[in-house]
Amino acid sequence: MNQNIERIEVFLDESKEPLQVLTSPPFKVKLDTQAIPDGPHTLRVVTVFKGGKTEESVIDFEVDNLPSPYVEGLDEGQQVRGVVEFEVLTGDYNAPKSKDRLTTTLAVLSSVVILGLIWAYFAFGPTSKAIVEANAAASEEQAAVTGDAAHGEKLFAEQCASCHGAKAEGGFGPALAGSALLDNPEQFDKITLEGRGNMPPFGNLSAQDLADIRAYLSGLAGGGASEAAPAPAAGGSEGDVATGESIYTQQCAGCHGPNGEGGFGPALAGNPLLDNPNEFNKITHEGRASMPPYPQITDEELAAVRAYLKTK
């Protein structure tokens, strides 16, 4: 959880009063759709950060609790003559399912049965032992990978530091230095490759890359981290490109790409925002949407970052 989050407020439609206020994870919302009318609705999720900054997400959805009309006494395609009497059942939770819904239900049930049979085959069939043995071998192979802490430090600076902190002390993402997750390589790799919550997937990292990152982080956890780099040298009004590259690599590359080409965040190379220092600095200092604020980066350092990005 982002430690800067104070609470999350959930609003339904135009209501001024929150439907629910969440102050601690897991942030689960229970919505009884039978208590609201059928039709389109809007859910607004407002994240309130410490210091007063807010972030809002809007989700449009539609409620359809009432079943489709069901006609009793007149079958589809039936040939009739004279006066015909039949009953239309609608707006009744106890009404039978219409044929299209029944077909859908049967299709879903059929899928469940088929998937169950497939699962049973692999669980109890002759190949299950081979699959278990293959998975065990893969786990052993993963455990056998030796990490290169120096390469891991470089990868961490490029891919992870902007969210987890320059020394893995935490920021927009949780602290990784000293994290118990380092003792569970399989889980660490799974989260990194597949993503979780606001964290995007990093499927571009190999098993060796992940082992290198874990080796670097384990060194930090054990107090073996290298000394902090000296503060960047002050640049002129145009900004020092070398300083800008160092700051960008540590703080921004994980979301905006190693060369500003974009990724989880928008592309910055060639972005017109580079010619608008006031707006660039404002967004960086205050954050926007899913981007966290970076008030610790000075205007002089941001000038260096812009100068570096202009070379891309």
N, C-alpha and C positions, 0 to 999 in steps of 0.2 A: 504493500500500500504506500502511496505517496504520503510522506509524513506531513506535507504541507496542506493536506485536505482537512478541513474542519468539519464539514458535513455535506451530505447530498440530499437535495430536496426534489421530490417527485410531484409534478402537477398534472392534473387531468383537464384537458380542454382549456377553457378560459378561467378556470378557478384561480382565485387569488390565494386560497389556503392550500398548502401542500397536502397531497394525498398521503404522503409518508415522508418522514425525515430520518435519514440513515446517518448514524454517527460512528459506526465501527463495522469493519468487514465481518462476515461476508455481506455485501450490499444486495440483499435479495428483496424484491418487491412482490407482494401477493395482490393480484388484481382480480376481483370478483366481477366478471363481465356480465353476469346475470343481474347485477345491480345497476347497470347502465343501459341506455336504450341501444337497440340495434342500429347500425349505421357507422359512418366515419367518425373517428375520434383522433385526438392528438395527445401524446404523452410528452411532457417537457421534463428533462432531467437537468437540474442545475447543480453544478459542483461549486461549492463555496470554499475558497482557499483561505488560509490564515493570512491576514492583512487586508481582506476584503475583496480580492480579485475573484471573479466568477467565470465559469465556463458552462455554456448551455448546449444541450443536444435535444433535437426535436424528432420525434418518431411518430409518423402517421400510421394508423391501423384501422381496421374495420371489424365491428362486432356483428356476428350473425349467429345468434343462439336459436332462433326459431327455425324449425324444419321447413323444407320445401313443401308446397301443397301436395296432398295425397288424395287421390280420387278413389273412393270405395264404391264398387257397383258398376264400373265401366272400365273394362280392360283396354289397353292400347291395341288398336287394330281390330277391335271387336265390331262385327257387323250388327247394326241395330235397326229397328223399325218402330214406328208409332211413338208413343209416349215412353220415355226412359227416365227412371228416377235413380239418382245416385247421390252420394254424399261427398262433400269436399271437406277434408280435415286440414286445417292450417292454423298456425299460431298456437299449437298445442304440443307441449314437450312430450306428451305421451302418444302422439300420433305416430303411425307406422312410418318407417323410412320410405321415401319415394324411391323409384327404381334406380334412378341415376346414383343416389346416395348408397343404396344397397349394393350396386355394382362396385362402387368405389370401396365400400367396406370389405366386400368379398375379395377384391383385388389386394387390399392391404393384408387381410388375413392369409391369403394365399402366399403373399410374399414372405410373411412371417414364418409360415410352415416350411416354405422352400429354404429360407435362410437357416431355419432350425435343423433341417435335414443335412444341409451342407456343413453346419457346425458340428453335428453329430458324427458326420463322416470323418472330418478332420480330427475331431476329439478322440474318437474311439477306433478309427480305421487304421489300416496297416501303415499309413504314412505319418501318423501322429508322432511316433517315436523318432522318426527321421527329422521331423520339424523341431521337436524339442532338442534333439542333439545339435541341429544346425544353430538354433538360437543360443545354446550354451557355448558352442564354439565361437560364435560372434562376440558374446560377452567376454570370453576369455581373451579373444584377439584385441578387443577394445581395452581391456585392463592391461594388456601387454604393451600398449603404445606408451613410449616414454616421451614426456613433454619437454620442449625447449623453452625455458622461461624467457630468454631474450627475445625470441621470435614471438612468444605469447604477449610480451609487453607491447611490441609494435602492433600486433593485431588488436589488442585491447584498446590502444589509443585510437586506432582507426575506426573500430567497429562499435565500441562499448562505452568509451569514456564520456561521451556527450550526455549520456543518460545516467550512468552509474558512478560518475565522478572520476577525476583524473587519476586518483589512487584507489578507486573502487570503494570510496567512502560513502557512496550513495548520493542521490540527487533526485532527478525525476523517477529514476528506477531505484530499487533497493540496494543497500550496501552489499558488495560481494566479498570484500576482504573479511576473512574470518567466518564466512557463511558456511553453515553445516552442509549446504548443497555441494560443496567441493568434495565431500566425502562420499557422494553418490554420483559418480561420473555418468551413469546411464541416464539419470533424471536430469542432470545438468545439460547433457547433450540434447536430450529430447526437448527441453524447454527452449534451448537456443535455436535448434533447427526448426521447430514448429511454431514458436512464439507463444505468448500467453498474455491475456489482458490487453494493455496498450502496447505491449512489446511486439514488434513485427518479427516474422521468421527470418532466420539467417541461414537459409539452405545452401548458401555458397561456401560455407565453412566445411572443411574436411574433418575426418576423425582426428588427423594429426594436428590440424589447426586448433581444434577444441582442447586436445591434450596439452598443447602449448599454452593456451590461455589459462587452463586450470593450474598448470605448473607455475605460471607467473602469479596468479592470484593466491596460490598456496604459500608462495614466498612472502607475499604481503601479509597474509594471515599469521605467518610465523615470525613476523618482525624482520624479514630479510629484504624488505623493499629497498630499492635504491633511494638515495636522498632526493628530496624534492628539487626539481630543476629551478635554477635562478629565475627571478621575475624577468619577463621579456623586456628588452631594451626599448626605451621610448622612441617612437618614430615621429617623423615630421607630419605635417598636415595631410600629406598624401598617404602616409602610412608606410611602414617598413615591410616589404614583401616576405622576407624570411621570418620575421616575428609573426606576421599574419598567418603564414603557413603552419607554424608551430601551434598557435592558438586554435586555428581551424581544425587541425588534425586531432587535437585533444578534446575539443568541445563540440564540434559540429559535424565532422565527417561521418559519424555513426548513423545519422539520420539523413544528411544531405548528400552523401556520397563522397568518396575519397577525393574526387576532383570537382566537386560541386555539381555533379551531373544529376543529382536528385536520387531519391530512394523512398524511405518512409516520409521524408519531408520533401518540399519542392526543390527543383533545380535552382542553384544560386549563380552558377556560371552563366554570364550573359544576361542576368536578370536586371531589368530596368531599375530595380530597387537599389542597386549599387550606386546609382547616380543621385540618390536621394538620402544623404547621410542621416537627416533627422528622423525620417520614417524607419530606416534600417535600424538605427539605434533604439528607437522607441519599441519596435517589435521585439528586438533582442532582449531589452531590459525588462519588458512587461509580459512577454509571451503572447501567444495567440493560438486559439483552438487547442490542439493536442500538444503544442510546443510549450515547454515550461519556461519561466522567466530566467534570465541570466544577468541579474543586477550586478554581479561581481566583476563583469568584464567592463573595463573603462572605455570611454569614448575614444581615447587614443589607441587602445588595443583594437577596437572595432574598425578604426580607420586603417589599421594594418591588415585586418581580415579582408576588408573591401579591396585594398590594394592587391592582396594575393589573389582574390577571386577574379579580379579584372585581367589577370594573366591567363585565365583558363578559357 
